[in-house]
Amino acid sequence: MSPPTPALRHQVIKIYKELLYLGRDYPQGYEFFKTRLHKAFASQKDLADEAKIRAGIKRAEFVKKEIEALYYLKRYRTLRQRYDKA
């Protein structure tokens, strides 16, 4: 069953693609990330209530921010490790 409106469907696909893109550098590997992401989205495919779909999109946005924070922290630690030796 697809989301009730094309706009919601577009938002879901957009956040899915953004998360896939972020998963390229995931510490446990892209394949691990991709399969977990697919399972997470597939488990919610039967949602028809607009409010629940919007809540799922918000949760996905939160996950996206957490992954970005993980990457920034990793970059910060690497740079700090490099330049603190001097």
Contacts in CASP RR format, 6 or more apart in sequence:
PFRMAT RR
TARGET T0000
AUTHOR 0000-0000-0000
METHOD contacts of the structure
MODEL  1
MSPPTPALRHQVIKIYKELLYLGRDYPQGYEFFKTRLHKAFASQKDLADE
AKIRAGIKRAEFVKKEIEALYYLKRYRTLRQRYDKA
1 45 0 8 1.000
1 46 0 8 1.000
1 47 0 8 1.000
1 48 0 8 1.000
2 9 0 8 1.000
3 9 0 8 1.000
3 12 0 8 1.000
3 47 0 8 1.000
3 48 0 8 1.000
3 50 0 8 1.000
3 53 0 8 1.000
4 48 0 8 1.000
4 50 0 8 1.000
4 53 0 8 1.000
5 50 0 8 1.000
8 50 0 8 1.000
8 53 0 8 1.000
8 54 0 8 1.000
8 57 0 8 1.000
11 57 0 8 1.000
12 41 0 8 1.000
12 53 0 8 1.000
12 57 0 8 1.000
15 57 0 8 1.000
15 60 0 8 1.000
15 61 0 8 1.000
15 64 0 8 1.000
16 37 0 8 1.000
16 41 0 8 1.000
16 60 0 8 1.000
18 64 0 8 1.000
19 37 0 8 1.000
19 60 0 8 1.000
19 63 0 8 1.000
19 64 0 8 1.000
19 67 0 8 1.000
20 34 0 8 1.000
20 37 0 8 1.000
22 64 0 8 1.000
22 67 0 8 1.000
22 68 0 8 1.000
22 71 0 8 1.000
23 29 0 8 1.000
23 30 0 8 1.000
23 33 0 8 1.000
23 34 0 8 1.000
23 37 0 8 1.000
23 67 0 8 1.000
24 30 0 8 1.000
25 71 0 8 1.000
26 32 0 8 1.000
26 33 0 8 1.000
26 67 0 8 1.000
27 70 0 8 1.000
27 74 0 8 1.000
44 56 0 8 1.000
47 53 0 8 1.000
47 56 0 8 1.000
END
